[in-house]
Amino acid sequence: MKTSAQSFAITPLWAILLMFGLLIVMTSPTVAAEPVAQITNATGTVHIRHPNGNLRLASVGSELEQGEILSAEKDSSVRIRFTDGTELVLKPGSRIRIDEYHFQAEAPENDNLAFSLVRGGLRAVTGSIGSRGNQDAFRARSAVGSIGIRGTQFGMVFCEPEECDDMLSNLPPVLSEQMIKGGLFFEVTLGSIAFINDAGEFILIAPEWGYAESMDKPPIIVRDDDDDEGFPLRLFLPLIASDESVGGFSAGLGVDMFAQCLVQ
């Protein structure tokens, strides 16, 4: 009697291992990213956009992660506090992206805080990052340069040509006519800063402020000894102190701590 042999399909070893790996991934708990900052004050409409594109409304207590974009819409404002104590207050119509962040109290050599001002303006007071260990650990970026600071406060506004009109209206024509193309405005209220771009290095000493149009042109530097010259950032940036409301946008600063500020 002849018997017919039965054939069996044998699953390759690599396929078994792949299926096992996928099963582990699917059943493993999702590890949430560590929050790096929290909203401590907000008015109006504030959004947070995750790197995956998800958009959510934010309010006091909302937490931010590395890579997220924070937006304060028109007639809105928001203040955030990073875990190292750094505080940022965004003026209406502003947007920032948290590019990099690392802070451990016991490891100052690994400090790192970098954010980009995409549009609008802000005031900031630094915390531990930038004032201990690595002095270059703090970076506030813009399209025409970045600001690195060491235990200080600073202000910056980046605007497109059509967005600068209100601010420029407070300046004498001899200045405003040189700034109509838009760019970065930055201030030093006490101490000194160095603005560095492809055109060289330029020192500003308080109460001077500066304007940079592009990476390859020297900045315009204005000394504010005479009130008639005007200091646009004082009128267009919000308060910074933790106990002050961000609903008002006057010149006041709540923390009297300044040091050297490097803009590059």
Phi, psi and chi 1 to 4 in degrees:
 res  aa     phi    psi   chi1   chi2   chi3   chi4
   1 MET       -  133.6  178.1 -176.9  -67.2      -
   2 LYS   -93.2  136.7  -67.6 -176.1  178.8  179.9
   3 THR  -113.2  137.8   59.5      -      -      -
   4 SER   -87.6  132.4   58.6      -      -      -
   5 ALA   -73.6  136.8      -      -      -      -
   6 GLN   -85.2  137.4  -68.3 -179.3  -31.9      -
   7 SER   -99.9  137.9   59.3      -      -      -
   8 PHE  -119.0  135.0  -63.0   91.5      -      -
   9 ALA   -80.6  123.2      -      -      -      -
  10 ILE  -102.5  120.9  -59.7  176.0      -      -
  11 THR   -74.4  126.5  -56.3      -      -      -
  12 PRO   -60.6  151.0  -20.9   31.9      -      -
  13 LEU   -62.0  -38.2  178.9   60.4      -      -
  14 TRP   -63.9  -33.9   65.0  -95.4      -      -
  15 ALA   -69.6  -37.3      -      -      -      -
  16 ILE   -64.2  -44.3  -64.0  174.8      -      -
  17 LEU   -64.5  -38.9  -66.9  175.9      -      -
  18 LEU   -64.1  -44.5  177.3   59.8      -      -
  19 MET   -64.0  -37.4  -66.9  172.8   62.9      -
  20 PHE   -66.4  -39.8 -177.9   70.3      -      -
  21 GLY   -65.2  -42.1      -      -      -      -
  22 LEU   -64.3  -37.1  -69.9  174.0      -      -
  23 LEU   -63.3  -39.2 -179.6   63.0      -      -
  24 ILE   -64.8  -44.5  -67.8  176.4      -      -
  25 VAL   -62.8  -42.1  171.0      -      -      -
  26 MET   -70.0  -29.7  -67.3  173.2   63.5      -
  27 THR   -96.8   -7.1   57.8      -      -      -
  28 SER   -77.2  143.1  -62.8      -      -      -
  29 PRO   -68.0  143.0   23.9  -33.8      -      -
  30 THR   -73.9  129.5  -58.7      -      -      -
  31 VAL   -92.4  115.3  178.6      -      -      -
  32 ALA   -75.5  144.7      -      -      -      -
  33 ALA   -67.2  147.5      -      -      -      -
  34 GLU   -72.0  131.6  -71.3  -70.2  -28.7      -
  35 PRO   -66.6  142.7   23.1  -32.6      -      -
  36 VAL  -111.2  -17.6  -58.2      -      -      -
  37 ALA  -154.6  163.1      -      -      -      -
  38 GLN  -137.7  143.9 -175.3  177.7   65.5      -
  39 ILE   -76.4  124.6  -66.7  177.3      -      -
  40 THR  -106.8  -15.1   58.6      -      -      -
  41 ASN  -159.1  140.6 -156.7  -37.3      -      -
  42 ALA  -155.6  144.4      -      -      -      -
  43 THR  -132.8  146.2   61.5      -      -      -
  44 GLY    75.6 -145.5      -      -      -      -
  45 THR  -104.7  121.0  -56.4      -      -      -
  46 VAL  -126.4  133.1  178.4      -      -      -
  47 HIS  -119.5  151.9  -70.9  110.3      -      -
  48 ILE  -125.8  126.3  -62.2  174.1      -      -
  49 ARG  -110.5  124.2 -176.6  177.8  -66.2  -82.8
  50 HIS   -78.6  154.3 -168.0  -87.6      -      -
  51 PRO   -55.4  -25.2  -28.8   35.9      -      -
  52 ASN   -80.1    0.3   64.3   13.0      -      -
  53 GLY    99.3  -13.4      -      -      -      -
  54 ASN   -64.6  134.5  -71.3  -18.8      -      -
  55 LEU  -115.9  133.9 -174.9   69.4      -      -
  56 ARG  -137.1  147.0   65.7 -174.6 -171.6  -86.2
  57 LEU   -71.0  144.3  -78.9  172.1      -      -
  58 ALA  -120.8  156.6      -      -      -      -
  59 SER  -151.7 -178.7   59.3      -      -      -
  60 VAL   -57.0  130.5  173.6      -      -      -
  61 GLY    99.1  -16.6      -      -      -      -
  62 SER   -64.7  141.9  -65.0      -      -      -
  63 GLU  -106.5  150.5  -65.2  178.8  -32.5      -
  64 LEU  -118.2  147.7  -66.6   99.8      -      -
  65 GLU  -114.5  163.7  -57.6  172.1    2.3      -
  66 GLN   -58.7  136.7  178.8  175.0  -68.3      -
  67 GLY    93.3  -12.5      -      -      -      -
  68 GLU   -82.6  156.0  -68.3 -168.5  -44.2      -
  69 ILE  -111.3  128.9  -64.1  173.7      -      -
  70 LEU  -108.0  128.7  175.1   67.2      -      -
  71 SER  -126.9  131.4  -59.6      -      -      -
  72 ALA  -105.8  116.1      -      -      -      -
  73 GLU   -74.3 -179.4  -54.7  -57.0  -31.1      -
  74 LYS   -57.5  138.2 -177.2  179.9  179.2 -178.6
  75 ASP    62.5   24.7  -60.4  -35.0      -      -
  76 SER  -127.5  160.0  -56.1      -      -      -
  77 SER  -152.1  157.9 -174.9      -      -      -
  78 VAL  -152.3  142.8   60.0      -      -      -
  79 ARG  -119.4  134.6 -180.0  174.2   63.0 -126.8
  80 ILE  -124.3  153.9   65.8  172.8      -      -
  81 ARG  -127.4  122.2 -178.6  179.0  176.8   86.3
  82 PHE   -78.9  164.0  -72.4   87.2      -      -
  83 THR   -67.2  -17.0   58.5      -      -      -
  84 ASP   -88.6   -3.7   77.6  -50.4      -      -
  85 GLY   103.4   -8.9      -      -      -      -
  86 THR   -62.7  135.9  -64.6      -      -      -
  87 GLU  -122.7  139.0  -73.8 -169.7  -74.1      -
  88 LEU  -125.8  139.0  -54.4  179.7      -      -
  89 VAL  -122.9  120.3 -176.9      -      -      -
  90 LEU   -94.7  136.5  -82.6   62.5      -      -
  91 LYS   -78.4  164.1   69.6 -174.9  -67.4  -69.7
  92 PRO   -54.4  141.9  -27.9   37.0      -      -
  93 GLY    74.8   24.8      -      -      -      -
  94 SER  -108.4  158.0  -62.2      -      -      -
  95 ARG  -147.7  131.9 -177.8  176.7  -58.4  161.1
  96 ILE  -129.6  155.8   64.9  167.1      -      -
  97 ARG  -121.8  130.9 -178.4 -179.3   62.0 -113.4
  98 ILE   -84.7  102.6  -58.0  175.7      -      -
  99 ASP   -78.4  -49.1  -60.8  -41.6      -      -
 100 GLU  -145.1  145.6  -57.1  168.7   43.4      -
 101 TYR  -158.1  130.2 -173.4   85.0      -      -
 102 HIS  -151.7  124.3 -173.6  -85.6      -      -
 103 PHE  -147.7  124.1  174.0   72.6      -      -
 104 GLN  -134.6  125.9  -70.8 -179.8  -45.7      -
 105 ALA   -55.5  -33.4      -      -      -      -
 106 GLU   -91.1    0.2   67.5  -80.2    5.5      -
 107 ALA  -134.2   69.1      -      -      -      -
 108 PRO   -62.9  -23.4   21.9  -32.8      -      -
 109 GLU   -68.0  -16.2   68.2  -83.2    5.9      -
 110 ASN  -101.8    7.0  -63.8  -33.7      -      -
 111 ASP   -56.6  143.0  -77.2   -6.1      -      -
 112 ASN  -164.1  122.3 -170.6   18.3      -      -
 113 LEU  -140.6  117.9 -164.3  169.5      -      -
 114 ALA  -137.7  128.5      -      -      -      -
 115 PHE  -136.1  156.9   65.7   85.9      -      -
 116 SER  -113.9  129.6  -64.7      -      -      -
 117 LEU   -85.2  104.0  176.3   63.9      -      -
 118 VAL   -78.2  -39.9 -179.7      -      -      -
 119 ARG  -159.2  161.0   61.2  174.8  -61.8  176.7
 120 GLY    83.6 -148.2      -      -      -      -
 121 GLY  -152.5  167.1      -      -      -      -
 122 LEU  -157.3  160.9   60.4   84.6      -      -
 123 ARG  -115.0  153.0  -77.9 -166.3 -175.2  -84.8
 124 ALA  -144.9  148.4      -      -      -      -
 125 VAL  -130.6  127.5   56.8      -      -      -
 126 THR   -80.1  155.9   57.8      -      -      -
 127 GLY  -104.2 -129.5      -      -      -      -
 128 SER   -75.7  -38.0  -63.6      -      -      -
 129 ILE   -66.2  128.2  -65.6  179.0      -      -
 130 GLY    95.2  -13.2      -      -      -      -
 131 SER  -116.0    5.3   62.4      -      -      -
 132 ARG  -146.2  153.7   62.0  174.9 -162.5  160.3
 133 GLY    57.3 -113.4      -      -      -      -
 134 ASN   -74.6  108.6 -178.4    7.8      -      -
 135 GLN   -72.4  -15.2  -67.3 -174.9  -31.0      -
 136 ASP  -100.6   19.4  -63.3  -38.8      -      -
 137 ALA   -78.3  -13.7      -      -      -      -
 138 PHE  -109.5  129.3 -172.5  105.7      -      -
 139 ARG  -141.1  125.8  -77.9  -67.8  179.4  -90.7
 140 ALA  -110.7  108.8      -      -      -      -
 141 ARG   -95.9  156.4  -61.7  164.6  175.0  161.4
 142 SER  -149.0  178.7   76.9      -      -      -
 143 ALA   -69.1  -20.2      -      -      -      -
 144 VAL  -117.3    7.3  -61.8      -      -      -
 145 GLY   158.1  175.9      -      -      -      -
 146 SER  -131.3  157.3   62.9      -      -      -
 147 ILE  -113.8  122.8  -62.6  178.5      -      -
 148 GLY  -112.5  132.1      -      -      -      -
 149 ILE  -129.6  162.5   61.9  179.3      -      -
 150 ARG  -133.7   90.0  -63.2  171.1  175.8   84.1
 151 GLY    62.7   57.5      -      -      -      -
 152 THR  -146.8 -176.7 -172.3      -      -      -
 153 GLN  -119.2  150.4  -66.0  179.7    3.0      -
 154 PHE  -153.9  166.8   68.6   94.3      -      -
 155 GLY  -133.8  145.6      -      -      -      -
 156 MET  -150.3  142.8   57.5 -169.7  -64.1      -
 157 VAL  -136.1  127.5  172.1      -      -      -
 158 PHE  -114.7  126.4 -177.3   81.1      -      -
 159 CYS  -139.6  147.3   58.4      -      -      -
 160 GLU   -76.4  162.8  -59.6  -65.6  -21.0      -
 161 PRO   -49.2  -47.2  -29.1   35.3      -      -
 162 GLU   -74.3  -11.7   66.4  -82.6    5.4      -
 163 GLU   -94.4   -4.2  -61.7  172.7  -22.4      -
 164 CYS   -94.8   -7.4  -59.7      -      -      -
 165 ASP   -57.0  -47.9  -66.8  -14.0      -      -
 166 ASP   -61.6  -40.9  -70.9  -18.0      -      -
 167 MET   -69.0  -42.0 -173.4  158.4   56.0      -
 168 LEU   -69.3  -23.2  -64.5 -179.9      -      -
 169 SER   -65.5  -17.2   66.6      -      -      -
 170 ASN   -87.9   -0.3  -68.8  -85.8      -      -
 171 LEU  -107.4  153.1  -61.0  176.6      -      -
 172 PRO   -64.7  150.7   20.9  -31.4      -      -
 173 PRO   -53.4  -34.4  -27.0   35.4      -      -
 174 VAL   -61.4  -26.6   66.7      -      -      -
 175 LEU   -92.7  -48.5  -74.3  177.3      -      -
 176 SER   -60.1  -33.1   61.0      -      -      -
 177 GLU   -67.1  -21.4  -69.9  172.2    2.1      -
 178 GLN   -89.3   -6.4  -58.9  177.0   69.6      -
 179 MET  -121.0   14.6  -57.4  175.7 -179.1      -
 180 ILE   -75.0  -11.2   57.9  175.0      -      -
 181 LYS   -85.8   -1.0  -65.7 -176.1  177.7 -179.6
 182 GLY    79.9  168.1      -      -      -      -
 183 GLY   150.2 -153.6      -      -      -      -
 184 LEU  -106.6  125.8  179.5   68.3      -      -
 185 PHE  -103.3  136.9  -67.9   81.4      -      -
 186 PHE  -144.2  152.8   48.0   92.9      -      -
 187 GLU  -129.1  153.7   66.7  174.6  -13.8      -
 188 VAL  -130.4  121.1   53.2      -      -      -
 189 THR   -96.0  -26.4  -42.7      -      -      -
 190 LEU  -155.1  134.0 -174.1   66.0      -      -
 191 GLY    96.1 -147.3      -      -      -      -
 192 SER  -145.8  159.3   63.6      -      -      -
 193 ILE  -136.3  160.6   65.1  174.5      -      -
 194 ALA  -122.5  120.3      -      -      -      -
 195 PHE   -94.0  124.8 -178.9   85.8      -      -
 196 ILE  -126.7  124.8  -56.5  170.7      -      -
 197 ASN  -145.8 -164.0   64.2    3.8      -      -
 198 ASP   -65.8  -17.1  -66.0  -18.5      -      -
 199 ALA   -85.7  -11.0      -      -      -      -
 200 GLY   134.3 -161.7      -      -      -      -
 201 GLU  -117.9  133.4  178.8  175.6  -33.9      -
 202 PHE  -132.7  124.9  -51.8   87.9      -      -
 203 ILE   -94.2  132.6  -55.2  -62.4      -      -
 204 LEU  -117.4  134.9  -72.9   75.1      -      -
 205 ILE  -120.8  132.9  -59.2  174.2      -      -
 206 ALA   -53.4  138.5      -      -      -      -
 207 PRO  -100.0   55.0   35.8  -34.4      -      -
 208 GLU   -88.5  155.4  -68.1  175.4  -31.1      -
 209 TRP  -135.9  162.6   59.8  -86.0      -      -
 210 GLY  -136.4  164.9      -      -      -      -
 211 TYR  -138.1  129.3  160.8   79.2      -      -
 212 ALA  -122.7  124.8      -      -      -      -
 213 GLU   -85.5  -37.3  178.3 -176.8  -30.3      -
 214 SER  -157.5  174.7   65.6      -      -      -
 215 MET   -68.4  -26.6  -79.0  -75.3 -169.0      -
 216 ASP  -103.2    6.4   57.9   -5.3      -      -
 217 LYS  -117.9  143.5  -68.2 -176.3  178.5 -179.3
 218 PRO   -62.9  148.3  -17.9   30.1      -      -
 219 PRO   -75.5  158.5   30.8  -37.2      -      -
 220 ILE   -89.7  127.9  -63.8  172.7      -      -
 221 ILE  -115.6  129.5  -60.9  173.6      -      -
 222 VAL  -122.7  132.3 -179.7      -      -      -
 223 ARG   -95.2  134.2 -173.6  160.9 -174.6   85.8
 224 ASP  -102.8   32.8 -165.1   40.5      -      -
 225 ASP   -63.8  -35.5  -72.4  -34.1      -      -
 226 ASP   -97.3  119.0 -173.8   -7.3      -      -
 227 ASP   -59.1  -24.3  -69.8  -21.5      -      -
 228 ASP   -66.1  -22.2  -68.1  -22.2      -      -
 229 GLU   -68.5  -30.3  -73.1  -65.7  -51.3      -
 230 GLY    80.5  147.3      -      -      -      -
 231 PHE  -134.1   91.0 -162.2  167.2      -      -
 232 PRO   -57.9  -34.5   20.5  -33.4      -      -
 233 LEU   -64.9  -30.6  -62.3 -171.5      -      -
 234 ARG   -64.7  -25.7  -67.7 -179.2 -179.6  175.4
 235 LEU   -92.7  -18.0  -60.1  175.3      -      -
 236 PHE  -120.1   11.2  -73.5   86.3      -      -
 237 LEU  -122.2  147.0  -72.7  176.5      -      -
 238 PRO   -78.5  173.1   28.8  -36.0      -      -
 239 LEU   -70.2  162.9  -58.6  167.2      -      -
 240 ILE  -121.1  -27.4 -173.7   63.5      -      -
 241 ALA   -61.6  145.5      -      -      -      -
 242 SER   -63.2  -28.3  -65.4      -      -      -
 243 ASP   -94.9   11.9   58.4   -9.9      -      -
 244 GLU  -107.2  146.6  -66.2  170.6  -32.5      -
 245 SER   -73.1  139.5  169.2      -      -      -
 246 VAL   -88.1    7.5  -62.2      -      -      -
 247 GLY   -76.0  -19.4      -      -      -      -
 248 GLY  -103.5  152.8      -      -      -      -
 249 PHE  -129.2   60.7  -54.5  107.6      -      -
 250 SER   -96.1 -171.5   66.2      -      -      -
 251 ALA   -86.3   -9.6      -      -      -      -
 252 GLY   -63.4  144.4      -      -      -      -
 253 LEU  -119.5  137.8  -71.7  175.9      -      -
 254 GLY   -93.1  -14.7      -      -      -      -
 255 VAL  -120.3  123.7 -176.7      -      -      -
 256 ASP   -96.2   64.6 -168.7   19.2      -      -
 257 MET  -129.7  119.9  -65.3  172.2   53.7      -
 258 PHE  -136.0  152.6  -65.1   85.0      -      -
 259 ALA  -153.6 -166.9      -      -      -      -
 260 GLN   -69.5  140.9 -173.0 -179.7   25.1      -
 261 CYS  -125.3  130.7  175.9      -      -      -
 262 LEU  -111.2  122.4  174.8   66.5      -      -
 263 VAL  -109.4  123.2 -177.2      -      -      -
 264 GLN  -144.7      -   64.8  179.9   19.3      -
